[in-house]
Amino acid sequence: MKRKVWPPFLGIVGVLFLGFTWTMGVPLETFFFAVPAVALITLLNLRTVRFCNSCGATLRSQNAFSKPAYCSKCGAKLEQ
Ligand SMILES: [Zn+2]
């Protein structure tokens, strides 16, 4: 269940953050800088967070560029 909710959730958080930044009345240049920054953070979150099929644990990789291969709670192999 979490696996299906996670990507849209991250997207919504990103959009809300941008909306919040917008309502703060930041300069347009700052806003245009914030858009790719939020997109990048969202993508990194999508890449590094995995959910265990066996126990449902939420696993965050220590390395932003590699996915965890095994569940740190129950040791089950994770789908890549
Ligand atoms: Zn597990």
PDB file of the backbone (N, CA, C, O) and the ligand in Angstrom, with CONECT records:
HET     ZN  A 101       1
ATOM      1  N   MET A   1       0.850  -1.203   0.000  1.00  0.00           N
ATOM      2  CA  MET A   1       0.000   0.000   0.000  1.00  0.00           C
ATOM      3  C   MET A   1       0.884   1.250   0.000  1.00  0.00           C
ATOM      4  O   MET A   1       0.708   2.152  -0.820  1.00  0.00           O
ATOM      5  N   LYS A   2       1.833   1.285   0.934  1.00  0.00           N
ATOM      6  CA  LYS A   2       2.743   2.426   1.027  1.00  0.00           C
ATOM      7  C   LYS A   2       3.442   2.695  -0.299  1.00  0.00           C
ATOM      8  O   LYS A   2       3.663   3.843  -0.685  1.00  0.00           O
ATOM      9  N   ARG A   3       3.787   1.599  -0.994  1.00  0.00           N
ATOM     10  CA  ARG A   3       4.525   1.708  -2.241  1.00  0.00           C
ATOM     11  C   ARG A   3       3.723   2.520  -3.280  1.00  0.00           C
ATOM     12  O   ARG A   3       4.303   3.267  -4.068  1.00  0.00           O
ATOM     13  N   LYS A   4       2.406   2.369  -3.272  1.00  0.00           N
ATOM     14  CA  LYS A   4       1.578   3.087  -4.251  1.00  0.00           C
ATOM     15  C   LYS A   4       1.385   4.549  -3.854  1.00  0.00           C
ATOM     16  O   LYS A   4       1.279   5.428  -4.709  1.00  0.00           O
ATOM     17  N   VAL A   5       1.340   4.792  -2.561  1.00  0.00           N
ATOM     18  CA  VAL A   5       1.064   6.135  -2.062  1.00  0.00           C
ATOM     19  C   VAL A   5       2.307   7.020  -2.118  1.00  0.00           C
ATOM     20  O   VAL A   5       2.209   8.237  -2.280  1.00  0.00           O
ATOM     21  N   TRP A   6       3.466   6.398  -1.984  1.00  0.00           N
ATOM     22  CA  TRP A   6       4.714   7.138  -1.829  1.00  0.00           C
ATOM     23  C   TRP A   6       5.014   8.122  -2.964  1.00  0.00           C
ATOM     24  O   TRP A   6       5.222   9.303  -2.687  1.00  0.00           O
ATOM     25  N   PRO A   7       5.046   7.684  -4.243  1.00  0.00           N
ATOM     26  CA  PRO A   7       5.390   8.653  -5.303  1.00  0.00           C
ATOM     27  C   PRO A   7       4.449   9.838  -5.381  1.00  0.00           C
ATOM     28  O   PRO A   7       4.924  10.973  -5.423  1.00  0.00           O
ATOM     29  N   PRO A   8       3.101   9.631  -5.402  1.00  0.00           N
ATOM     30  CA  PRO A   8       2.204  10.804  -5.412  1.00  0.00           C
ATOM     31  C   PRO A   8       2.365  11.659  -4.170  1.00  0.00           C
ATOM     32  O   PRO A   8       2.248  12.883  -4.237  1.00  0.00           O
ATOM     33  N   PHE A   9       2.634  11.020  -3.027  1.00  0.00           N
ATOM     34  CA  PHE A   9       2.823  11.766  -1.784  1.00  0.00           C
ATOM     35  C   PHE A   9       4.009  12.718  -1.913  1.00  0.00           C
ATOM     36  O   PHE A   9       3.923  13.887  -1.538  1.00  0.00           O
ATOM     37  N   LEU A  10       5.112  12.204  -2.446  1.00  0.00           N
ATOM     38  CA  LEU A  10       6.298  13.045  -2.633  1.00  0.00           C
ATOM     39  C   LEU A  10       5.994  14.177  -3.604  1.00  0.00           C
ATOM     40  O   LEU A  10       6.440  15.308  -3.411  1.00  0.00           O
ATOM     41  N   GLY A  11       5.234  13.867  -4.646  1.00  0.00           N
ATOM     42  CA  GLY A  11       4.871  14.894  -5.616  1.00  0.00           C
ATOM     43  C   GLY A  11       4.043  15.985  -4.970  1.00  0.00           C
ATOM     44  O   GLY A  11       4.267  17.172  -5.205  1.00  0.00           O
ATOM     45  N   ILE A  12       3.078  15.572  -4.147  1.00  0.00           N
ATOM     46  CA  ILE A  12       2.204  16.543  -3.478  1.00  0.00           C
ATOM     47  C   ILE A  12       3.009  17.418  -2.528  1.00  0.00           C
ATOM     48  O   ILE A  12       2.816  18.633  -2.478  1.00  0.00           O
ATOM     49  N   VAL A  13       3.918  16.794  -1.771  1.00  0.00           N
ATOM     50  CA  VAL A  13       4.766  17.555  -0.853  1.00  0.00           C
ATOM     51  C   VAL A  13       5.578  18.584  -1.631  1.00  0.00           C
ATOM     52  O   VAL A  13       5.710  19.732  -1.207  1.00  0.00           O
ATOM     53  N   GLY A  14       6.121  18.162  -2.775  1.00  0.00           N
ATOM     54  CA  GLY A  14       6.906  19.084  -3.598  1.00  0.00           C
ATOM     55  C   GLY A  14       6.069  20.259  -4.081  1.00  0.00           C
ATOM     56  O   GLY A  14       6.497  21.411  -4.020  1.00  0.00           O
ATOM     57  N   VAL A  15       4.855  19.947  -4.568  1.00  0.00           N
ATOM     58  CA  VAL A  15       3.970  21.000  -5.082  1.00  0.00           C
ATOM     59  C   VAL A  15       3.555  21.947  -3.963  1.00  0.00           C
ATOM     60  O   VAL A  15       3.518  23.165  -4.142  1.00  0.00           O
ATOM     61  N   LEU A  16       3.238  21.358  -2.786  1.00  0.00           N
ATOM     62  CA  LEU A  16       2.846  22.190  -1.642  1.00  0.00           C
ATOM     63  C   LEU A  16       3.977  23.124  -1.237  1.00  0.00           C
ATOM     64  O   LEU A  16       3.749  24.292  -0.921  1.00  0.00           O
ATOM     65  N   PHE A  17       5.200  22.597  -1.249  1.00  0.00           N
ATOM     66  CA  PHE A  17       6.346  23.406  -0.873  1.00  0.00           C
ATOM     67  C   PHE A  17       6.515  24.561  -1.861  1.00  0.00           C
ATOM     68  O   PHE A  17       6.785  25.695  -1.464  1.00  0.00           O
ATOM     69  N   LEU A  18       6.354  24.264  -3.139  1.00  0.00           N
ATOM     70  CA  LEU A  18       6.480  25.316  -4.155  1.00  0.00           C
ATOM     71  C   LEU A  18       5.359  26.341  -4.000  1.00  0.00           C
ATOM     72  O   LEU A  18       5.585  27.543  -4.137  1.00  0.00           O
ATOM     73  N   GLY A  19       4.145  25.858  -3.713  1.00  0.00           N
ATOM     74  CA  GLY A  19       3.028  26.765  -3.494  1.00  0.00           C
ATOM     75  C   GLY A  19       3.281  27.666  -2.301  1.00  0.00           C
ATOM     76  O   GLY A  19       2.978  28.859  -2.333  1.00  0.00           O
ATOM     77  N   PHE A  20       3.844  27.081  -1.239  1.00  0.00           N
ATOM     78  CA  PHE A  20       4.173  27.830  -0.035  1.00  0.00           C
ATOM     79  C   PHE A  20       5.225  28.891  -0.347  1.00  0.00           C
ATOM     80  O   PHE A  20       5.118  30.041   0.080  1.00  0.00           O
ATOM     81  N   THR A  21       6.242  28.479  -1.100  1.00  0.00           N
ATOM     82  CA  THR A  21       7.297  29.420  -1.504  1.00  0.00           C
ATOM     83  C   THR A  21       6.697  30.569  -2.301  1.00  0.00           C
ATOM     84  O   THR A  21       7.077  31.730  -2.144  1.00  0.00           O
ATOM     85  N   TRP A  22       5.744  30.209  -3.166  1.00  0.00           N
ATOM     86  CA  TRP A  22       5.101  31.216  -4.029  1.00  0.00           C
ATOM     87  C   TRP A  22       4.313  32.234  -3.207  1.00  0.00           C
ATOM     88  O   TRP A  22       4.383  33.438  -3.452  1.00  0.00           O
ATOM     89  N   THR A  23       3.555  31.722  -2.216  1.00  0.00           N
ATOM     90  CA  THR A  23       2.717  32.614  -1.410  1.00  0.00           C
ATOM     91  C   THR A  23       3.561  33.497  -0.476  1.00  0.00           C
ATOM     92  O   THR A  23       3.104  34.545  -0.018  1.00  0.00           O
ATOM     93  N   MET A  24       4.791  33.059  -0.202  1.00  0.00           N
ATOM     94  CA  MET A  24       5.682  33.876   0.618  1.00  0.00           C
ATOM     95  C   MET A  24       6.138  35.118  -0.137  1.00  0.00           C
ATOM     96  O   MET A  24       6.707  36.039   0.449  1.00  0.00           O
ATOM     97  N   GLY A  25       5.885  35.135  -1.425  1.00  0.00           N
ATOM     98  CA  GLY A  25       6.251  36.281  -2.230  1.00  0.00           C
ATOM     99  C   GLY A  25       7.747  36.404  -2.469  1.00  0.00           C
ATOM    100  O   GLY A  25       8.300  37.503  -2.499  1.00  0.00           O
ATOM    101  N   VAL A  26       8.395  35.245  -2.639  1.00  0.00           N
ATOM    102  CA  VAL A  26       9.830  35.277  -2.917  1.00  0.00           C
ATOM    103  C   VAL A  26      10.074  35.849  -4.313  1.00  0.00           C
ATOM    104  O   VAL A  26       9.197  35.777  -5.175  1.00  0.00           O
ATOM    105  N   PRO A  27      11.258  36.415  -4.541  1.00  0.00           N
ATOM    106  CA  PRO A  27      11.579  36.907  -5.888  1.00  0.00           C
ATOM    107  C   PRO A  27      11.470  35.775  -6.909  1.00  0.00           C
ATOM    108  O   PRO A  27      11.715  34.612  -6.589  1.00  0.00           O
ATOM    109  N   LEU A  28      11.106  36.124  -8.126  1.00  0.00           N
ATOM    110  CA  LEU A  28      10.895  35.133  -9.182  1.00  0.00           C
ATOM    111  C   LEU A  28      12.135  34.280  -9.420  1.00  0.00           C
ATOM    112  O   LEU A  28      12.034  33.084  -9.695  1.00  0.00           O
ATOM    113  N   GLU A  29      13.323  34.915  -9.311  1.00  0.00           N
ATOM    114  CA  GLU A  29      14.564  34.160  -9.544  1.00  0.00           C
ATOM    115  C   GLU A  29      14.714  33.047  -8.502  1.00  0.00           C
ATOM    116  O   GLU A  29      15.121  31.930  -8.824  1.00  0.00           O
ATOM    117  N   THR A  30      14.378  33.371  -7.244  1.00  0.00           N
ATOM    118  CA  THR A  30      14.462  32.385  -6.172  1.00  0.00           C
ATOM    119  C   THR A  30      13.490  31.250  -6.435  1.00  0.00           C
ATOM    120  O   THR A  30      13.806  30.082  -6.209  1.00  0.00           O
ATOM    121  N   PHE A  31      12.306  31.603  -6.915  1.00  0.00           N
ATOM    122  CA  PHE A  31      11.293  30.590  -7.195  1.00  0.00           C
ATOM    123  C   PHE A  31      11.765  29.647  -8.303  1.00  0.00           C
ATOM    124  O   PHE A  31      11.590  28.432  -8.216  1.00  0.00           O
ATOM    125  N   PHE A  32      12.361  30.221  -9.338  1.00  0.00           N
ATOM    126  CA  PHE A  32      12.841  29.396 -10.438  1.00  0.00           C
ATOM    127  C   PHE A  32      14.007  28.521 -10.009  1.00  0.00           C
ATOM    128  O   PHE A  32      14.260  27.474 -10.606  1.00  0.00           O
ATOM    129  N   PHE A  33      14.722  28.958  -8.962  1.00  0.00           N
ATOM    130  CA  PHE A  33      15.788  28.128  -8.417  1.00  0.00           C
ATOM    131  C   PHE A  33      15.199  27.004  -7.573  1.00  0.00           C
ATOM    132  O   PHE A  33      15.727  25.893  -7.546  1.00  0.00           O
ATOM    133  N   ALA A  34      14.098  27.306  -6.882  1.00  0.00           N
ATOM    134  CA  ALA A  34      13.480  26.332  -5.977  1.00  0.00           C
ATOM    135  C   ALA A  34      12.850  25.175  -6.748  1.00  0.00           C
ATOM    136  O   ALA A  34      12.849  24.044  -6.263  1.00  0.00           O
ATOM    137  N   VAL A  35      12.313  25.438  -7.942  1.00  0.00           N
ATOM    138  CA  VAL A  35      11.621  24.396  -8.708  1.00  0.00           C
ATOM    139  C   VAL A  35      12.535  23.201  -9.007  1.00  0.00           C
ATOM    140  O   VAL A  35      12.181  22.074  -8.663  1.00  0.00           O
ATOM    141  N   PRO A  36      13.706  23.412  -9.641  1.00  0.00           N
ATOM    142  CA  PRO A  36      14.573  22.251  -9.887  1.00  0.00           C
ATOM    143  C   PRO A  36      15.111  21.630  -8.602  1.00  0.00           C
ATOM    144  O   PRO A  36      15.337  20.422  -8.547  1.00  0.00           O
ATOM    145  N   ALA A  37      15.319  22.446  -7.568  1.00  0.00           N
ATOM    146  CA  ALA A  37      15.818  21.919  -6.296  1.00  0.00           C
ATOM    147  C   ALA A  37      14.805  20.950  -5.702  1.00  0.00           C
ATOM    148  O   ALA A  37      15.173  19.864  -5.253  1.00  0.00           O
ATOM    149  N   VAL A  38      13.531  21.336  -5.697  1.00  0.00           N
ATOM    150  CA  VAL A  38      12.479  20.473  -5.159  1.00  0.00           C
ATOM    151  C   VAL A  38      12.333  19.220  -6.011  1.00  0.00           C
ATOM    152  O   VAL A  38      12.153  18.124  -5.482  1.00  0.00           O
ATOM    153  N   ALA A  39      12.410  19.382  -7.337  1.00  0.00           N
ATOM    154  CA  ALA A  39      12.299  18.240  -8.237  1.00  0.00           C
ATOM    155  C   ALA A  39      13.431  17.254  -7.981  1.00  0.00           C
ATOM    156  O   ALA A  39      13.220  16.041  -7.984  1.00  0.00           O
ATOM    157  N   LEU A  40      14.631  17.778  -7.760  1.00  0.00           N
ATOM    158  CA  LEU A  40      15.791  16.931  -7.514  1.00  0.00           C
ATOM    159  C   LEU A  40      15.643  16.155  -6.211  1.00  0.00           C
ATOM    160  O   LEU A  40      15.915  14.956  -6.156  1.00  0.00           O
ATOM    161  N   ILE A  41      15.204  16.858  -5.152  1.00  0.00           N
ATOM    162  CA  ILE A  41      15.021  16.219  -3.844  1.00  0.00           C
ATOM    163  C   ILE A  41      13.954  15.137  -3.944  1.00  0.00           C
ATOM    164  O   ILE A  41      14.104  14.058  -3.370  1.00  0.00           O
ATOM    165  N   THR A  42      12.866  15.427  -4.679  1.00  0.00           N
ATOM    166  CA  THR A  42      11.799  14.450  -4.849  1.00  0.00           C
ATOM    167  C   THR A  42      12.318  13.211  -5.570  1.00  0.00           C
ATOM    168  O   THR A  42      12.011  12.084  -5.179  1.00  0.00           O
ATOM    169  N   LEU A  43      13.113  13.424  -6.634  1.00  0.00           N
ATOM    170  CA  LEU A  43      13.667  12.299  -7.384  1.00  0.00           C
ATOM    171  C   LEU A  43      14.610  11.477  -6.518  1.00  0.00           C
ATOM    172  O   LEU A  43      14.591  10.247  -6.568  1.00  0.00           O
ATOM    173  N   LEU A  44      15.440  12.158  -5.718  1.00  0.00           N
ATOM    174  CA  LEU A  44      16.373  11.446  -4.838  1.00  0.00           C
ATOM    175  C   LEU A  44      15.613  10.609  -3.824  1.00  0.00           C
ATOM    176  O   LEU A  44      16.003   9.480  -3.525  1.00  0.00           O
ATOM    177  N   ASN A  45      14.520  11.165  -3.290  1.00  0.00           N
ATOM    178  CA  ASN A  45      13.704  10.413  -2.346  1.00  0.00           C
ATOM    179  C   ASN A  45      13.113   9.180  -3.004  1.00  0.00           C
ATOM    180  O   ASN A  45      13.081   8.104  -2.406  1.00  0.00           O
ATOM    181  N   LEU A  46      12.645   9.335  -4.231  1.00  0.00           N
ATOM    182  CA  LEU A  46      12.057   8.212  -4.950  1.00  0.00           C
ATOM    183  C   LEU A  46      13.098   7.131  -5.197  1.00  0.00           C
ATOM    184  O   LEU A  46      12.788   5.940  -5.163  1.00  0.00           O
ATOM    185  N   ARG A  47      14.340   7.553  -5.448  1.00  0.00           N
ATOM    186  CA  ARG A  47      15.409   6.608  -5.753  1.00  0.00           C
ATOM    187  C   ARG A  47      15.883   5.861  -4.520  1.00  0.00           C
ATOM    188  O   ARG A  47      16.222   4.680  -4.600  1.00  0.00           O
ATOM    189  N   THR A  48      15.911   6.542  -3.373  1.00  0.00           N
ATOM    190  CA  THR A  48      16.594   5.963  -2.216  1.00  0.00           C
ATOM    191  C   THR A  48      15.662   5.251  -1.251  1.00  0.00           C
ATOM    192  O   THR A  48      16.120   4.452  -0.434  1.00  0.00           O
ATOM    193  N   VAL A  49      14.364   5.522  -1.324  1.00  0.00           N
ATOM    194  CA  VAL A  49      13.457   4.900  -0.361  1.00  0.00           C
ATOM    195  C   VAL A  49      12.816   3.660  -0.968  1.00  0.00           C
ATOM    196  O   VAL A  49      12.255   3.707  -2.063  1.00  0.00           O
ATOM    197  N   ARG A  50      12.908   2.544  -0.237  1.00  0.00           N
ATOM    198  CA  ARG A  50      12.302   1.294  -0.660  1.00  0.00           C
ATOM    199  C   ARG A  50      11.431   0.750   0.461  1.00  0.00           C
ATOM    200  O   ARG A  50      11.638   1.064   1.633  1.00  0.00           O
ATOM    201  N   PHE A  51      10.456  -0.069   0.088  1.00  0.00           N
ATOM    202  CA  PHE A  51       9.605  -0.685   1.094  1.00  0.00           C
ATOM    203  C   PHE A  51       9.787  -2.187   1.035  1.00  0.00           C
ATOM    204  O   PHE A  51       9.844  -2.779  -0.042  1.00  0.00           O
ATOM    205  N   CYS A  52       9.878  -2.800   2.214  1.00  0.00           N
ATOM    206  CA  CYS A  52      10.087  -4.247   2.298  1.00  0.00           C
ATOM    207  C   CYS A  52       8.774  -4.979   2.021  1.00  0.00           C
ATOM    208  O   CYS A  52       7.724  -4.632   2.562  1.00  0.00           O
ATOM    209  N   ASN A  53       8.862  -6.013   1.154  1.00  0.00           N
ATOM    210  CA  ASN A  53       7.673  -6.802   0.849  1.00  0.00           C
ATOM    211  C   ASN A  53       7.259  -7.682   2.015  1.00  0.00           C
ATOM    212  O   ASN A  53       6.077  -7.979   2.192  1.00  0.00           O
ATOM    213  N   SER A  54       8.234  -8.094   2.807  1.00  0.00           N
ATOM    214  CA  SER A  54       7.952  -9.051   3.868  1.00  0.00           C
ATOM    215  C   SER A  54       7.373  -8.395   5.111  1.00  0.00           C
ATOM    216  O   SER A  54       6.353  -8.835   5.641  1.00  0.00           O
ATOM    217  N   CYS A  55       8.042  -7.327   5.575  1.00  0.00           N
ATOM    218  CA  CYS A  55       7.593  -6.751   6.846  1.00  0.00           C
ATOM    219  C   CYS A  55       7.031  -5.339   6.683  1.00  0.00           C
ATOM    220  O   CYS A  55       6.505  -4.769   7.639  1.00  0.00           O
ATOM    221  N   GLY A  56       7.139  -4.774   5.485  1.00  0.00           N
ATOM    222  CA  GLY A  56       6.563  -3.455   5.244  1.00  0.00           C
ATOM    223  C   GLY A  56       7.402  -2.302   5.767  1.00  0.00           C
ATOM    224  O   GLY A  56       6.932  -1.165   5.815  1.00  0.00           O
ATOM    225  N   ALA A  57       8.645  -2.581   6.162  1.00  0.00           N
ATOM    226  CA  ALA A  57       9.513  -1.534   6.692  1.00  0.00           C
ATOM    227  C   ALA A  57       9.841  -0.511   5.604  1.00  0.00           C
ATOM    228  O   ALA A  57       9.970  -0.855   4.430  1.00  0.00           O
ATOM    229  N   THR A  58       9.973   0.742   6.013  1.00  0.00           N
ATOM    230  CA  THR A  58      10.414   1.798   5.114  1.00  0.00           C
ATOM    231  C   THR A  58      11.927   1.915   5.231  1.00  0.00           C
ATOM    232  O   THR A  58      12.456   2.195   6.306  1.00  0.00           O
ATOM    233  N   LEU A  59      12.618   1.698   4.118  1.00  0.00           N
ATOM    234  CA  LEU A  59      14.080   1.648   4.140  1.00  0.00           C
ATOM    235  C   LEU A  59      14.658   2.777   3.311  1.00  0.00           C
ATOM    236  O   LEU A  59      14.300   2.966   2.149  1.00  0.00           O
ATOM    237  N   ARG A  60      15.557   3.521   3.927  1.00  0.00           N
ATOM    238  CA  ARG A  60      16.198   4.626   3.214  1.00  0.00           C
ATOM    239  C   ARG A  60      17.672   4.280   3.023  1.00  0.00           C
ATOM    240  O   ARG A  60      18.386   3.983   3.981  1.00  0.00           O
ATOM    241  N   SER A  61      18.104   4.323   1.785  1.00  0.00           N
ATOM    242  CA  SER A  61      19.494   4.010   1.494  1.00  0.00           C
ATOM    243  C   SER A  61      20.423   5.078   2.060  1.00  0.00           C
ATOM    244  O   SER A  61      20.101   6.267   2.057  1.00  0.00           O
ATOM    245  N   GLN A  62      21.583   4.634   2.546  1.00  0.00           N
ATOM    246  CA  GLN A  62      22.576   5.584   3.048  1.00  0.00           C
ATOM    247  C   GLN A  62      23.227   6.319   1.882  1.00  0.00           C
ATOM    248  O   GLN A  62      23.657   7.465   2.011  1.00  0.00           O
ATOM    249  N   ASN A  63      23.287   5.644   0.759  1.00  0.00           N
ATOM    250  CA  ASN A  63      23.916   6.224  -0.419  1.00  0.00           C
ATOM    251  C   ASN A  63      22.820   6.655  -1.397  1.00  0.00           C
ATOM    252  O   ASN A  63      22.000   5.835  -1.808  1.00  0.00           O
ATOM    253  N   ALA A  64      22.804   7.923  -1.765  1.00  0.00           N
ATOM    254  CA  ALA A  64      21.738   8.450  -2.604  1.00  0.00           C
ATOM    255  C   ALA A  64      21.739   7.831  -3.995  1.00  0.00           C
ATOM    256  O   ALA A  64      20.755   7.931  -4.728  1.00  0.00           O
ATOM    257  N   PHE A  65      22.860   7.183  -4.359  1.00  0.00           N
ATOM    258  CA  PHE A  65      22.953   6.681  -5.732  1.00  0.00           C
ATOM    259  C   PHE A  65      22.868   5.168  -5.819  1.00  0.00           C
ATOM    260  O   PHE A  65      23.037   4.594  -6.894  1.00  0.00           O
ATOM    261  N   SER A  66      22.605   4.517  -4.689  1.00  0.00           N
ATOM    262  CA  SER A  66      22.401   3.077  -4.754  1.00  0.00           C
ATOM    263  C   SER A  66      21.186   2.700  -3.934  1.00  0.00           C
ATOM    264  O   SER A  66      20.857   3.358  -2.947  1.00  0.00           O
ATOM    265  N   LYS A  67      20.517   1.626  -4.354  1.00  0.00           N
ATOM    266  CA  LYS A  67      19.318   1.193  -3.653  1.00  0.00           C
ATOM    267  C   LYS A  67      19.679   0.130  -2.639  1.00  0.00           C
ATOM    268  O   LYS A  67      20.577  -0.677  -2.878  1.00  0.00           O
ATOM    269  N   PRO A  68      18.986   0.118  -1.506  1.00  0.00           N
ATOM    270  CA  PRO A  68      19.247  -0.962  -0.554  1.00  0.00           C
ATOM    271  C   PRO A  68      18.816  -2.293  -1.154  1.00  0.00           C
ATOM    272  O   PRO A  68      17.755  -2.380  -1.773  1.00  0.00           O
ATOM    273  N   ALA A  69      19.627  -3.326  -0.976  1.00  0.00           N
ATOM    274  CA  ALA A  69      19.334  -4.628  -1.579  1.00  0.00           C
ATOM    275  C   ALA A  69      18.589  -5.544  -0.618  1.00  0.00           C
ATOM    276  O   ALA A  69      17.832  -6.417  -1.043  1.00  0.00           O
ATOM    277  N   TYR A  70      18.806  -5.343   0.684  1.00  0.00           N
ATOM    278  CA  TYR A  70      18.179  -6.202   1.673  1.00  0.00           C
ATOM    279  C   TYR A  70      17.497  -5.361   2.741  1.00  0.00           C
ATOM    280  O   TYR A  70      17.935  -4.255   3.057  1.00  0.00           O
ATOM    281  N   CYS A  71      16.424  -5.902   3.288  1.00  0.00           N
ATOM    282  CA  CYS A  71      15.716  -5.204   4.354  1.00  0.00           C
ATOM    283  C   CYS A  71      16.576  -5.191   5.613  1.00  0.00           C
ATOM    284  O   CYS A  71      17.107  -6.225   6.017  1.00  0.00           O
ATOM    285  N   SER A  72      16.713  -4.019   6.234  1.00  0.00           N
ATOM    286  CA  SER A  72      17.549  -3.920   7.438  1.00  0.00           C
ATOM    287  C   SER A  72      16.803  -4.445   8.663  1.00  0.00           C
ATOM    288  O   SER A  72      17.414  -4.660   9.709  1.00  0.00           O
ATOM    289  N   LYS A  73      15.505  -4.650   8.549  1.00  0.00           N
ATOM    290  CA  LYS A  73      14.725  -5.144   9.702  1.00  0.00           C
ATOM    291  C   LYS A  73      14.624  -6.660   9.698  1.00  0.00           C
ATOM    292  O   LYS A  73      14.921  -7.314  10.698  1.00  0.00           O
ATOM    293  N   CYS A  74      14.194  -7.227   8.544  1.00  0.00           N
ATOM    294  CA  CYS A  74      13.950  -8.662   8.520  1.00  0.00           C
ATOM    295  C   CYS A  74      14.934  -9.400   7.603  1.00  0.00           C
ATOM    296  O   CYS A  74      14.946 -10.631   7.584  1.00  0.00           O
ATOM    297  N   GLY A  75      15.758  -8.665   6.844  1.00  0.00           N
ATOM    298  CA  GLY A  75      16.786  -9.299   6.019  1.00  0.00           C
ATOM    299  C   GLY A  75      16.290  -9.836   4.692  1.00  0.00           C
ATOM    300  O   GLY A  75      17.061 -10.457   3.960  1.00  0.00           O
ATOM    301  N   ALA A  76      15.018  -9.617   4.355  1.00  0.00           N
ATOM    302  CA  ALA A  76      14.480 -10.107   3.089  1.00  0.00           C
ATOM    303  C   ALA A  76      15.106  -9.346   1.914  1.00  0.00           C
ATOM    304  O   ALA A  76      15.435  -8.164   2.020  1.00  0.00           O
ATOM    305  N   LYS A  77      15.261 -10.059   0.795  1.00  0.00           N
ATOM    306  CA  LYS A  77      15.801  -9.410  -0.388  1.00  0.00           C
ATOM    307  C   LYS A  77      14.745  -8.464  -0.964  1.00  0.00           C
ATOM    308  O   LYS A  77      13.561  -8.796  -1.009  1.00  0.00           O
ATOM    309  N   LEU A  78      15.182  -7.295  -1.398  1.00  0.00           N
ATOM    310  CA  LEU A  78      14.235  -6.303  -1.905  1.00  0.00           C
ATOM    311  C   LEU A  78      14.197  -6.320  -3.429  1.00  0.00           C
ATOM    312  O   LEU A  78      15.205  -6.571  -4.089  1.00  0.00           O
ATOM    313  N   GLU A  79      13.019  -6.049  -3.969  1.00  0.00           N
ATOM    314  CA  GLU A  79      12.888  -5.879  -5.412  1.00  0.00           C
ATOM    315  C   GLU A  79      13.602  -4.606  -5.824  1.00  0.00           C
ATOM    316  O   GLU A  79      13.531  -3.586  -5.138  1.00  0.00           O
ATOM    317  N   GLN A  80      14.285  -4.678  -6.941  1.00  0.00           N
ATOM    318  CA  GLN A  80      14.998  -3.479  -7.390  1.00  0.00           C
ATOM    319  C   GLN A  80      14.197  -2.763  -8.452  1.00  0.00           C
ATOM    320  O   GLN A  80      14.630  -1.727  -8.958  1.00  0.00           O
TER     321      GLN A  80
HETATM  322 ZN    ZN A 101      11.613  -6.447   5.980  1.00  0.00          ZN2+
END
